[in-house]
Amino acid sequence: MAVFREEFDNNSLLFDPVTGKAFYLNPVATFIWQQLCLECSFDEIEKGILSRFSNIPVDLKSDLDDFLRSLIDNGFVGNEV
């Protein structure tokens, strides 16, 4: 069970009290986490990022996949993402 805490600057902290693992999330990662909580698909998350943020890297799909994989590998989400 992860604890999510959003800060005033659109950054946030994701913490697993059982393992002690923590992730500091920038605004884009915070958005991704929120979309995962809404059970959005990979494509929906990607479209949401493109519509809400500027200066998105050309390899967004790869970056998004890497971030989701790190959440899975660290036990913050299941592998059904």
C-alpha positions as CSV (number, residue, x, y, z in Angstrom):
1,M,0.0,0.0,0.0
2,A,1.6,3.2,-1.2
3,V,1.1,6.6,0.5
4,F,0.8,9.5,-1.9
5,R,1.4,13.0,-0.8
6,E,1.1,15.9,-3.2
7,E,3.0,19.1,-2.3
8,F,1.9,22.6,-3.1
9,D,4.3,22.9,-6.1
10,N,2.7,20.0,-8.1
11,N,5.5,17.7,-7.0
12,S,4.7,14.7,-4.8
13,L,6.1,11.9,-2.8
14,L,5.2,8.2,-3.2
15,F,6.1,6.1,-0.1
16,D,5.8,2.5,0.8
17,P,5.8,2.2,4.6
18,V,6.4,-1.5,4.5
19,T,9.5,-1.5,2.3
20,G,10.7,2.1,3.1
21,K,11.0,2.8,-0.7
22,A,10.1,6.3,-1.8
23,F,9.8,8.1,-5.1
24,Y,9.9,11.8,-5.5
25,L,7.5,12.7,-8.4
26,N,7.8,15.7,-10.6
27,P,4.5,17.2,-12.0
28,V,4.4,14.8,-15.0
29,A,5.0,11.8,-12.8
30,T,2.4,13.1,-10.3
31,F,-0.1,13.3,-13.2
32,I,0.8,9.8,-14.3
33,W,0.2,8.5,-10.7
34,Q,-3.1,10.2,-10.6
35,Q,-4.1,8.7,-13.9
36,L,-3.1,5.2,-12.7
37,C,-5.4,5.7,-9.7
38,L,-8.2,6.4,-12.2
39,E,-7.3,3.2,-14.0
40,C,-6.4,5.0,-17.2
41,S,-4.7,3.0,-20.0
42,F,-1.2,3.6,-21.2
43,D,-2.6,5.4,-24.3
44,E,-4.9,7.6,-22.2
45,I,-2.0,8.6,-20.0
46,E,0.2,9.4,-23.0
47,K,-2.5,11.5,-24.6
48,G,-3.1,13.3,-21.3
49,I,0.6,14.2,-20.9
50,L,0.7,15.5,-24.5
51,S,-2.3,17.7,-23.9
52,R,-1.3,19.1,-20.5
53,F,2.4,19.6,-20.6
54,S,4.9,21.3,-22.8
55,N,8.5,20.4,-23.7
56,I,7.7,16.7,-23.9
57,P,10.6,14.5,-25.1
58,V,10.2,12.8,-28.5
59,D,10.7,9.5,-26.8
60,L,7.7,9.9,-24.5
61,K,6.5,6.3,-25.0
62,S,9.8,4.9,-23.9
63,D,10.1,7.3,-20.9
64,L,6.5,6.5,-19.9
65,D,7.2,2.8,-20.2
66,D,10.4,3.1,-18.2
67,F,8.6,5.0,-15.4
68,L,5.8,2.5,-15.3
69,R,8.3,-0.4,-15.2
70,S,10.1,1.3,-12.3
71,L,6.8,1.6,-10.4
72,I,6.1,-2.1,-11.1
73,D,9.6,-3.2,-10.2
74,N,9.4,-1.4,-6.9
75,G,6.0,-2.7,-6.0
76,F,4.0,0.5,-6.2
77,V,1.7,-0.9,-8.9
78,G,0.8,-4.3,-10.3
79,N,2.0,-5.4,-13.8
80,E,-1.5,-4.9,-15.4
81,V,-0.6,-1.3,-16.3
